[in-house]
Amino acid sequence: MSDTKEISAIVDTVGRTVIGIVTEETKTTVTINNPVIVSVQPDPTNGQLQVQTFPYLFMEFIDGDKTQNEWTFTKSAIATSTVKLNAQITNQYHAINNPAAAGVSADEEPEVIQLFGADGEEAE
């Protein structure tokens, strides 16, 4: 990934595991950029555990610079950790915060599929 900063994990005040890049830390607070919630729950059909990740706040709700999505947590209300997260979860974090551009780029012509000929008959 282009971002080489380490992703940290905390547990917030309601028991959610939150991961993100720590941008500032004081004696009493920790600030995380683009936090993502990690949710683990059993699949109702087979009982296997499923891991879901989703942003703390969806980017669609942010005006302006979406990279300035920083949240400050009070250390007395959270649990911090020194665990090193594996690539599977960090890749999900990066995919949420750096989604691949979908569709056609501005300098690329989209493929046109002709359904009908000039005479209005179905094209072959």
C-alpha positions as CSV (number, residue, x, y, z in Angstrom):
1,M,0.0,0.0,0.0
2,S,1.1,3.5,-0.6
3,D,0.4,4.5,3.1
4,T,3.1,3.0,5.2
5,K,1.8,4.2,8.6
6,E,0.9,1.4,10.9
7,I,-2.8,0.8,11.6
8,S,-3.7,0.6,15.3
9,A,-6.6,-1.0,17.1
10,I,-8.8,0.3,20.0
11,V,-12.0,-0.7,21.6
12,D,-14.4,2.2,21.9
13,T,-16.8,3.1,24.7
14,V,-19.6,0.8,23.4
15,G,-17.3,-2.2,22.8
16,R,-16.7,-1.8,19.1
17,T,-13.2,-2.7,17.8
18,V,-12.0,0.3,15.8
19,I,-8.9,0.4,13.6
20,G,-7.1,3.3,12.0
21,I,-4.0,5.4,11.7
22,V,-3.1,7.3,14.9
23,T,-2.3,10.8,13.9
24,E,-1.9,12.3,17.4
25,E,-1.6,11.0,20.9
26,T,-1.5,12.8,24.2
27,K,-1.6,11.6,27.9
28,T,-5.4,11.7,27.8
29,T,-6.4,11.3,24.1
30,V,-5.7,9.4,20.9
31,T,-6.7,10.7,17.5
32,I,-7.4,8.3,14.7
33,N,-7.6,9.1,11.0
34,N,-10.4,7.4,9.0
35,P,-11.4,5.0,11.7
36,V,-13.0,1.7,10.6
37,I,-15.2,-0.5,12.8
38,V,-14.5,-4.2,12.8
39,S,-17.6,-6.3,13.5
40,V,-17.5,-10.1,14.1
41,Q,-20.7,-12.0,14.2
42,P,-21.9,-15.6,13.5
43,D,-23.5,-16.4,10.2
44,P,-27.1,-17.4,11.0
45,T,-27.1,-20.1,8.3
46,N,-23.9,-22.1,9.3
47,G,-22.7,-20.5,12.6
48,Q,-19.3,-19.6,11.2
49,L,-17.9,-16.2,12.2
50,Q,-18.1,-13.4,9.7
51,V,-15.8,-10.3,9.8
52,Q,-17.3,-7.1,8.5
53,T,-15.6,-3.7,8.3
54,F,-17.2,-0.4,7.7
55,P,-16.2,3.2,8.2
56,Y,-16.9,5.0,11.5
57,L,-18.6,7.7,9.3
58,F,-19.3,7.1,5.7
59,M,-17.3,9.3,3.3
60,E,-20.5,10.3,1.5
61,F,-21.5,12.3,4.6
62,I,-18.3,14.4,4.6
63,D,-18.0,17.7,2.7
64,G,-14.6,18.8,1.4
65,D,-11.4,16.9,2.1
66,K,-12.4,13.4,3.0
67,T,-8.8,12.6,4.2
68,Q,-9.5,14.9,7.2
69,N,-11.8,12.4,8.9
70,E,-10.1,12.4,12.3
71,W,-11.8,11.3,15.5
72,T,-10.4,11.9,19.0
73,F,-11.0,9.3,21.7
74,T,-10.5,9.9,25.4
75,K,-8.1,7.2,26.7
76,S,-10.0,6.8,30.0
77,A,-13.0,5.6,27.9
78,I,-11.3,3.2,25.5
79,A,-9.0,0.2,25.6
80,T,-5.8,0.5,23.6
81,S,-3.7,-2.3,22.2
82,T,-0.2,-2.9,20.8
83,V,-1.3,-5.8,18.6
84,K,0.1,-5.9,15.1
85,L,-2.7,-6.4,12.6
86,N,-2.3,-8.8,9.8
87,A,-2.5,-8.0,6.1
88,Q,-6.0,-9.3,5.6
89,I,-7.6,-6.7,8.0
90,T,-5.2,-3.9,7.0
91,N,-6.0,-4.5,3.3
92,Q,-9.7,-4.1,4.1
93,Y,-9.0,-0.9,5.9
94,H,-7.2,0.5,2.9
95,A,-9.9,-0.7,0.5
96,I,-12.5,1.2,2.5
97,N,-10.5,4.4,2.8
98,N,-9.0,4.3,-0.7
99,P,-11.6,2.8,-3.0
100,A,-10.6,2.1,-6.6
101,A,-12.0,4.5,-9.0
102,A,-15.0,2.8,-10.7
103,G,-16.1,3.4,-14.2
104,V,-14.4,5.1,-17.1
105,S,-11.7,7.6,-16.7
106,A,-12.1,11.1,-18.1
107,D,-9.8,10.5,-21.0
108,E,-11.2,7.1,-22.0
109,E,-14.2,6.6,-24.3
110,P,-16.8,4.2,-23.0
111,E,-17.7,1.2,-25.1
112,V,-20.9,1.9,-27.1
113,I,-23.2,-1.0,-27.8
114,Q,-25.5,-0.4,-30.7
115,L,-28.8,-2.0,-30.1
116,F,-30.6,-0.8,-33.2
117,G,-29.3,0.1,-36.7
118,A,-29.8,3.4,-38.4
119,D,-33.1,2.1,-39.9
120,G,-34.5,1.3,-36.4
121,E,-34.1,-2.4,-36.9
122,E,-32.4,-4.6,-34.3
123,A,-28.6,-4.6,-34.8
124,E,-26.8,-7.9,-35.4
